[in-house]
């Protein structure tokens, strides 16, 4: 598979992941707010931001400048994964820490895939 096709596919997959995660954050706001001891509004905002980002990713997947798009998203994913991993130790419950580490690993995996597509 060419780098172009792979990058576009990864951007679409990343969009689906973000939309799903955002929908889950909104749907599960009550248990998440208890798990993280945070206001419920936080999970509405995080979920809404993830869904908005998913829409941006879909648009970038269609852009002519796929190399720039994949590179920018890979950079954003690297920063996001590092930020999520950095806050994970501060979650009040073990389950919350594990959830954040898992999300950081998933976001990091998207970055690695997108960087690999750029090499093709």
Rosetta silent file (secondary structure, phi, psi, omega in degrees, C-alpha in Angstrom):
SEQUENCE: XXXXXXXXXXXXXXXXXXXXXXXXXXXXXXXXXXXXXXXXXXXXXXXXXXXXXXXXXXXXXXXXXXXXXXXXXXXXXXXXXXXXXXXXXXXXXXXXXXXXXXXXXXXXXXXXXXXXXXXX
SCORE:     score description
SCORE:     0.000 S_00000001
   1 L     0.000  136.156 -178.974    0.000    0.000    0.000 S_00000001
   2 L   -69.098  160.295  177.733    1.347    3.430   -0.912 S_00000001
   3 H   -60.516  -38.334  179.226    2.156    5.999    1.741 S_00000001
   4 H   -59.683  -53.573 -178.137   -0.681    8.187    0.467 S_00000001
   5 H   -63.288  -40.969 -179.597   -3.318    5.470    0.815 S_00000001
   6 H   -65.618  -44.321 -179.807   -1.948    4.318    4.163 S_00000001
   7 H   -61.698  -44.656 -179.798   -1.822    7.854    5.588 S_00000001
   8 H   -64.948  -40.560  178.279   -5.368    8.609    4.478 S_00000001
   9 H   -63.928  -41.985  178.946   -6.623    5.299    5.890 S_00000001
  10 H   -66.242  -36.577  176.635   -4.896    5.991    9.217 S_00000001
  11 H   -64.391  -41.164  177.810   -6.398    9.484    9.359 S_00000001
  12 H   -67.115  -40.180  177.823   -9.877    8.014    8.802 S_00000001
  13 H   -65.561  -40.696  176.491   -9.260    5.306   11.416 S_00000001
  14 H   -61.208  -41.203  178.256   -7.978    7.944   13.836 S_00000001
  15 H   -62.358  -43.785  179.045  -11.161    9.943   13.192 S_00000001
  16 H   -63.238  -41.410  178.351  -13.336    6.907   13.956 S_00000001
  17 H   -61.365  -47.595 -178.634  -11.373    6.271   17.150 S_00000001
  18 H   -64.584  -41.137  178.759  -11.726    9.898   18.281 S_00000001
  19 H   -63.924  -43.368  178.826  -15.437   10.012   17.476 S_00000001
  20 H   -64.926  -44.390  178.704  -16.014    6.771   19.388 S_00000001
  21 H   -63.558  -40.684  178.405  -13.945    7.895   22.362 S_00000001
  22 H   -64.109  -43.018  178.006  -15.743   11.240   22.403 S_00000001
  23 H   -63.178  -39.485  177.824  -19.149    9.571   22.289 S_00000001
  24 H   -65.861  -41.402  179.039  -18.120    7.269   25.136 S_00000001
  25 H   -60.736  -39.212  179.180  -16.866   10.188   27.230 S_00000001
  26 H   -72.389  -44.714 -177.709  -20.218   11.927   26.798 S_00000001
  27 H   -67.183  -32.964 -175.494  -22.295    8.784   27.339 S_00000001
  28 L  -106.633   28.324 -175.527  -20.302    7.701   30.406 S_00000001
  29 H   -57.043  -38.388 -176.071  -19.854   11.135   31.959 S_00000001
  30 H   -67.342  -54.259  178.866  -21.274   10.116   35.355 S_00000001
  31 H   -65.648  -32.926  177.735  -19.055    7.092   36.074 S_00000001
  32 H   -66.545  -38.759  179.583  -16.025    8.842   34.568 S_00000001
  33 H   -65.670  -34.575  175.864  -16.552   11.876   36.775 S_00000001
  34 H   -70.545  -43.221 -178.506  -16.632    9.591   39.836 S_00000001
  35 H   -60.502  -42.548 -176.974  -13.579    7.626   38.673 S_00000001
  36 H   -98.308    1.170 -178.568  -11.502   10.748   38.122 S_00000001
  37 L    50.241   50.312 -177.648  -13.144   12.838   40.858 S_00000001
  38 L  -128.134  156.824  177.319  -13.755   15.574   38.299 S_00000001
  39 L   -60.345  145.960 -179.690  -16.798   17.667   37.398 S_00000001
  40 H   -59.708  -33.460 -178.738  -19.181   16.020   34.942 S_00000001
  41 H   -59.984  -28.708  179.543  -18.834   18.956   32.559 S_00000001
  42 H   -57.359  -40.691 -175.598  -15.199   17.976   31.970 S_00000001
  43 H   -78.129  -26.681  171.248  -16.303   14.806   30.184 S_00000001
  44 H   -67.452  -43.296 -179.640  -18.853   16.638   28.052 S_00000001
  45 H   -67.473  -45.942  179.045  -16.112   19.065   26.993 S_00000001
  46 H   -62.375  -44.587  179.026  -13.507   16.359   26.384 S_00000001
  47 H   -62.829  -43.388  178.822  -16.024   14.268   24.446 S_00000001
  48 H   -64.408  -40.819  178.438  -17.141   17.224   22.358 S_00000001
  49 H   -64.443  -39.451  179.207  -13.526   18.187   21.611 S_00000001
  50 H   -65.397  -39.307  178.751  -12.732   14.614   20.532 S_00000001
  51 H   -68.306  -40.037  176.765  -15.716   14.573   18.177 S_00000001
  52 H   -63.426  -41.321  177.971  -14.721   17.957   16.740 S_00000001
  53 H   -63.226  -37.886  177.550  -11.163   16.676   16.235 S_00000001
  54 H   -59.008  -40.723  178.371  -12.595   13.620   14.447 S_00000001
  55 H   -65.609  -38.419  176.066  -14.295   15.939   11.958 S_00000001
  56 H   -62.969  -43.158 -179.898  -11.001   17.768   11.383 S_00000001
  57 H   -61.430  -40.975  177.907   -9.268   14.429   10.787 S_00000001
  58 H   -61.927  -40.456  178.349  -11.846   13.429    8.196 S_00000001
  59 H   -65.513  -42.271  179.039  -11.280   16.695    6.369 S_00000001
  60 H   -65.503  -31.272  179.269   -7.499   16.244    6.511 S_00000001
  61 H   -64.706  -23.139 -179.918   -7.857   12.710    5.132 S_00000001
  62 L   -96.608   -5.366 -175.225   -9.304   14.266    1.969 S_00000001
  63 L   -68.498  148.763  177.469   -6.710   17.056    1.672 S_00000001
  64 L   -66.341  -35.939 -176.915   -4.393   17.184   -1.309 S_00000001
  65 L   -88.342   67.171 -174.678   -1.416   17.797    0.961 S_00000001
  66 H   -64.411  -32.743  179.536   -1.566   14.397    2.654 S_00000001
  67 H   -64.614  -45.550  178.068    2.074   14.537    3.790 S_00000001
  68 H   -63.188  -45.120 -179.061    1.543   17.777    5.675 S_00000001
  69 H   -60.483  -48.741 -179.192   -1.743   16.494    7.118 S_00000001
  70 H   -64.277  -38.810  178.730   -0.279   13.183    8.261 S_00000001
  71 H   -66.096  -43.429  179.614    2.764   14.931    9.722 S_00000001
  72 H   -65.117  -42.324  179.940    0.714   17.492   11.608 S_00000001
  73 H   -69.129  -39.001  176.896   -1.623   14.837   13.003 S_00000001
  74 H   -60.544  -43.350  177.806    1.311   12.581   13.943 S_00000001
  75 H   -62.836  -44.455  178.212    2.864   15.493   15.842 S_00000001
  76 H   -61.998  -40.180  179.205   -0.444   16.246   17.569 S_00000001
  77 H   -66.894  -38.883  176.965   -0.816   12.575   18.475 S_00000001
  78 H   -62.678  -44.936  178.578    2.717   12.439   19.906 S_00000001
  79 H   -64.614  -44.121  179.175    2.054   15.512   22.036 S_00000001
  80 H   -62.050  -44.484  179.543   -1.344   14.173   23.083 S_00000001
  81 H   -62.305  -42.741  179.450    0.034   10.760   24.018 S_00000001
  82 H   -64.842  -41.608  179.845    2.811   12.356   26.073 S_00000001
  83 H   -65.364  -43.312  179.742    0.362   14.679   27.839 S_00000001
  84 H   -64.663  -43.531  178.486   -2.062   11.874   28.654 S_00000001
  85 H   -63.623  -35.129 -178.876    0.777    9.670   29.928 S_00000001
  86 H   -68.870  -32.863 -179.831    2.096   12.573   32.015 S_00000001
  87 H   -88.841  -14.178 -177.656   -1.206   13.087   33.832 S_00000001
  88 H   -54.230  -43.991 -178.197   -1.937    9.362   34.288 S_00000001
  89 L   -63.254  -16.689 -177.478    0.022    9.022   37.559 S_00000001
  90 L   -93.478   -2.206  176.844   -2.121   11.744   39.107 S_00000001
  91 L   -64.704  140.527 -173.893   -5.459    9.995   38.543 S_00000001
  92 L   -70.536  -21.468 -176.984   -7.011    9.247   41.929 S_00000001
  93 L  -123.365  150.397  178.266   -7.801    5.570   41.216 S_00000001
  94 H   -57.407  -42.125  179.620   -5.761    2.734   39.723 S_00000001
  95 H   -59.915  -39.839  177.532   -8.476    2.095   37.128 S_00000001
  96 H   -65.617  -40.903  178.081   -8.238    5.717   36.007 S_00000001
  97 H   -63.300  -44.257  179.497   -4.455    5.523   35.741 S_00000001
  98 H   -64.279  -40.245  178.003   -4.674    2.331   33.689 S_00000001
  99 H   -61.214  -44.961 -179.556   -7.333    3.841   31.416 S_00000001
 100 H   -66.197  -38.864  177.195   -5.175    6.890   30.751 S_00000001
 101 H   -63.624  -41.253  178.928   -2.086    4.759   30.053 S_00000001
 102 H   -63.529  -43.556  178.956   -4.114    2.655   27.591 S_00000001
 103 H   -64.473  -41.986  178.433   -5.407    5.761   25.811 S_00000001
 104 H   -60.538  -40.659  178.936   -1.880    7.217   25.668 S_00000001
 105 H   -65.314  -40.827  179.393   -0.629    3.960   24.102 S_00000001
 106 H   -65.442  -44.979  179.658   -3.423    3.982   21.515 S_00000001
 107 H   -65.145  -40.230  176.778   -2.829    7.608   20.581 S_00000001
 108 H   -62.578  -37.597  178.210    0.917    6.937   20.395 S_00000001
 109 H   -63.687  -38.121  175.704    0.285    3.972   18.099 S_00000001
 110 H   -62.600  -41.645  179.633   -1.601    6.231   15.695 S_00000001
 111 H   -61.650  -44.324  179.810    1.370    8.619   15.686 S_00000001
 112 H   -62.002  -44.329  178.431    3.798    5.789   14.907 S_00000001
 113 H   -62.473  -41.352 -179.437    1.596    4.549   12.063 S_00000001
 114 H   -68.343  -37.723  176.111    1.242    8.015   10.616 S_00000001
 115 H   -65.875  -38.514  177.725    5.004    8.591   10.795 S_00000001
 116 H   -64.775  -37.172  177.710    5.590    5.254    9.095 S_00000001
 117 H   -64.197  -33.085  178.744    3.217    6.263    6.286 S_00000001
 118 H   -67.877  -26.346 -178.961    5.283    9.406    5.763 S_00000001
 119 L   -75.861  -14.484 -176.703    8.393    7.282    5.185 S_00000001
 120 L   -86.136    0.000    0.000    6.811    5.539    2.177 S_00000001
